[in-house]
Amino acid sequence: MEDYLLIPLLPLLAFIVNILFGRKYIRDKAYLISCTAVIGSFIVSVAILFDVIGGKTINEDLYTWVVSGNFRVSVGFLIDQLTAVMLIVVTGVGSIIHIYSIGYMHGDKGYYRFFAYLSLFTFSMLMLVMANNFLLLYFGWEAVGLCSYLLIGFWFEKKSASDAGKKAFITCRFGDFGFAIGVILIFLTFGTLHYVPVFNKAEGFATQTVNILGLEVGLITLIAMLLFAGAVGKSAQIPLHVWLPDAMEGPTPVSALIHAATMVTAGVFMVARCSPLFNLSEVAMHVVAITGATTAVFAATIAIVQNDIKRIIAYSTISHLGLMFLACGVGAYGAGVFHLYTHAFFKALLFLCAGSVIHALHHNDIQRMGGLKKYMPITYITFFIAALSAAGIPGLAGFFSKDEILWYAYASDNPAGKFVWVLGTVVAFLTPFYLFRMIFLTFHSKFRGTHEEERNLHESPRVMTIPLILLALGAVASGWVGIPKLLGGGAHFINFLKPVLGYPEAHGTHVEEWVIMCISTVIAISGVGLAGVMYLIKTDIPMRVAKKLSSLYRILFNKYYVDELYSLIIVRPAIWIADRVIEGFTDAKIIEGMVNGVPRSIGAFGERLRKIQTGLLHHYAIIMALGFLIIALMLWF
Amino acid sequence: MVPLSWYIVLSALVFSIGIIGFLIRRNIIIMLMCIELMLNAVNISFAAFAHYMQDMRGQIMVFFVIAVAASEAVIGLALVIALFRNKPTVNIDEINIMKG
């Protein structure tokens, strides 16, 4: 057996053991199995990473999965530089979050179930990143969606949680529909679903067009757009972003692992994986870049006025995913994946710190927090580091990746490049502002909750703070593998991914690169500063601004009314159709009419038929005699 | 020498008496007797044909019919007695609970 198979199989085994024996036998020891499995996967992943660094990539089919005519798909794995990075992110950050969950979920009655799902998720995500064909990718893609649903609705007794699970699942379905059609179209075009032959043949189809409703569309463009539709759903981009903030109903470790570090980045991973297809279609690239940039600004503006600590971070996640797509859209896949990698650390850390705060307070409202830094010093410091890193303060992980993205956006020859750079820079200003608003409201000034809450404030147990410290190290140092040449580094990260993703093109001088870097740094620091002025020094400013720009404030506070809009144009018509047409007509009249009508008519027929069974012997005798007579007459004539 | 047609007419008459009796009488004993009449009407024609055609197979058939008639009488009367124990009547119209 190949040793890399251990990476997905260990979590799968942990899932099977926990789900079968968890409730009766393992109970509160479930963490032992799941944590061992994911840490084991991590160790193997590190070994694989060194193999890949040494130049050994793997692409092999292990088992023929589906054969039908010329449709052949196998279970096969592709482990190259991109997969190796994803493996480290998934198992590394995953391990830390597993450990954190031991403390956070302690005492929950679904403890074993939680770890079982977490292991199933890890398995699915690893299958997604290790697949060597589109069908296996699709398997992982849907399986992580299922786990996301199960874990968002983990506290399913709560109506809002089960609703949020459904919302996430159904919203993603819209995107996945496109994704599935994209995969089918790939098979129809290329006759195979394996990455390597598809990407090799793609060039030959670059000029082919198809006619959709009288519109000539490039075939590759169409495929790329359909695949991107899946990414939009999974990575919560406009217009399918609505599920991610609601997904915060799930336990906080889930938000950190699935809705920040790994699953939501599957869309970015997939776009990067399919870069040979996207590169052939200028239109698709523009769409990716502009969707990403718009989403980034859109989500960041919403995050400014929210009061739920987890939702702020959720909007921040959407915004950062937008930045990653922005990078992919301008051809800087390496920078996008680099940001994916650093983002996993600092965003997971932000979530886990928020979880630590919630663990102490049992609510999410930052307006009822404040002054927590003296009660929760470790949480405070790590939260601060994560926010600095996310804000792009020089030296920390987030700075290097965000700077790469902005530089490649500015310097690309893509005509949309300058435009998305401007949007990216706006995000670079908004991100520190909303993150530090959150920090200042949560940890500084005086506590605004009740006295009883204040008495119960405490730092989280060590099993939770140690993961925070580990992730804080990642949030500081993970970016150092990709320090750009300009700052004396070797841009190792992007060079490492070059065989898979190519090297992003940059048309600019060193001076320009310096200027771009300085602009984003100055802007980041001024964002922090503005937050400091508004929420520490002159604390009446936010109220006055909100009053002055009350209509703008209301729009932002209500998230641009997107949920209301969808409710009006999609949800309510769908429910109306379900109630009136499907249930009231199709179900009640046609289906029930048929199902009940057939037995009822048979019954009525039998009711009549049984009347001839009179019980009187003479009737039978006469009928017998008549019958005999008829037969005799028939024989005679 | 009695011609064959007389036997056939006799057989038909006896059979008709049997079938009409079976159809119009209500007494179950008489109905059983009517069945015997029908069977024996058939016997008459078997025996007559056997004699006129000089073929013994007709007479063998008669013995079979007699055997069947005997068994039928035994089982029929046994059923009548069993029925009478449950319901003291021989009027067939009153025995009508086996209806749909």
Interface residues (C-beta under 8 A of the other chain):
Chain A: L609 R610 K611 I612 Q613 T614 G615 L616 L617 H618 A621 I622 A625
Chain B: I19 F22 L23 R26 M31 I92 D93 I95 N96 I97 M98 K99 G100
